């Protein structure tokens, strides 16, 4: 595994920022979610060796985050939420500087490569302080990638991007996730659903969910909803023989929403019921709860 975390904790005085968390991550993109102050950024800072843990252990590519700090930093690319930049430096100058920090050879080729990947070509003549927030984020991502790390830890990488920029960076992260380990923190749930195959949700410093995207949605307390549109006018009582149904409501016209804990079974029951009653089904679809709804449920308890 590229990242292994065992019973990791971090305290600031009496405040527990991260409380005894454990997880392992291999290749691919994992969403690391939680409300503000949940401990996401603190965890990322520990994994990138910028903040030492109070207790517990973690390793990146087999290197301990406390005993092998230099090796960890060689294998990790980090884009922090604050994205600190030297505003008086030009784009290429700053990336040359980042390459020098990592003691890279063939610097020009590597700088040109990350400029191309992050779409910074039109902005290289500008100082960092002249860039929009979106392009500053691109520079931050470029410096995280400059040394071709095995692991990318990205804290709000799409912050400040317009829809077109966001799509470009999302596609880039998806491509990177095919070869690298990407730990991605963001508040944009649609981005997590589009990019991540697994989600870890943290609240008050503790992990409250860690599973594949589909499993987290399926295991939530929220029920699935089957929406059915018929060609006849019905009353709620007409659905009383159906099971398993937890609630029924009319959405509008001849369209009804049936909430259920077993959508497959209810779909079959609906098809049989319509056949027996000689009803024509104009539309039938299952709606699962969005990640945002699951996130709110898990973090508002």
Buried (B, 14 or more C-beta within 10 A) or exposed (E): BBBBBEEBBBBEEEEBBBBBBBBEBEBBBBBBBBBEEBBBBBBBBBBBBBBEBBEBBBBBBEBBBBEBBEBBBBBBBBBBBEBEBEEEBBBBBBBBBBBEEBEBEEBEEBBBBBBEBBBBEEBBEBBBEEBBEBBBBBBBBBBBBBBEBBBBBBBBBBBBBEEEBBEBBBEBBBEBBEEBBBBBBBBBBEBBBBBBEBBBBBBBBBBBBBBEBEEBBBEBEBBBBBBBBBEEEBEEEBBEEBEBBBEBEEEEEBEBBBBBEBBEEBBEBBEEBBEEEEBEBEEBEBEBBBBBBBBBBBBEE
